[in-house]
């Protein structure tokens, strides 16, 4: 058996605020914002086949478009299996077709992605997003608006350049959020850690619920955190005061204007100073711009843009260097630096 590839190109007039749906198993889904009202899809198909003739026959039968009409495009990867090798692949249940999507769509597109074990990267969308995954990874950068992510074990990294309303429900995936303003934050997880660096909106009560996952919080504004946990520890810097009794305490940071409720059986609360967004808004930062071939350039960028400009996700060494720089600049203390370095090692283990 060999692997064969074919690339399909599809364009469709979806409009500036159209609807895009992608359903897939495995592979990579990349969605980026562009101007105009047209969506452009490049799909790279890979098939396991005995020879080129068999691969071509299967490719000719594949139809990725489930629905195409004015203002809407729905894509779905069919479950292609086959009797090659005397039916062995069919008996073993091995999928023969895998698809990678590279999609350019208007920024205000409403996006829905449903997948099993896919890696999904969304860049620059400001429309409503709905993600449902079994174990796929999510990396959303430069986004804004309403975002809902439901998953079992995949990690979610959300880095927003505009106002964000975020809801995440997961079993064991970690959640990392960096935003200028989190208007709404609702996270529910069993064992995943939740790392938030943002200004929390003062309308309503934000919530993070875990069984054993920790909450790491770096707030740029005042926040009052109601902590409900049987064995939850509270540590870190920036604590104004802690009130209440074991099992239900309140941590007041700054003026405490925003409100966050943290409920957990054994997860801890770590309050830290901002690291990623420590520079002032609009401060010039040297970033590698993909649009310019990855060469370094000095541009006026927001703090969140400075974080997401370089494509690869941070490694343990990257996070450790950021913590050490914050320690050197006096933005965090020795104890907090030790805590953050330990947490970085756990997350990247």
Protein Blocks (a to p, Z undefined) as FASTA:
>chain_A
ZZddddddddddebjkbccddddeehjddddddedjbdcdddddddddfblklmmmmmmm
pcfbfbdcehiacddddddddfehhhlmmmnopafbdcdddddddfklccddddehiacd
dehiabdcddddfkbccddehiacjdddddfklccddddfbdcddddddfklccddddfb
dfbacdddfklccdddddddfedjdddddfklccddddfbdcddddddfklccedehiab
dcdjehiacddehjllaccddddfkbccdddddfklmpcghiacddddfknoopacdddd
dfklmmmmpmbacdfklmmmmmmmmmmnopacfklmmmmmmmmmmmmZZ
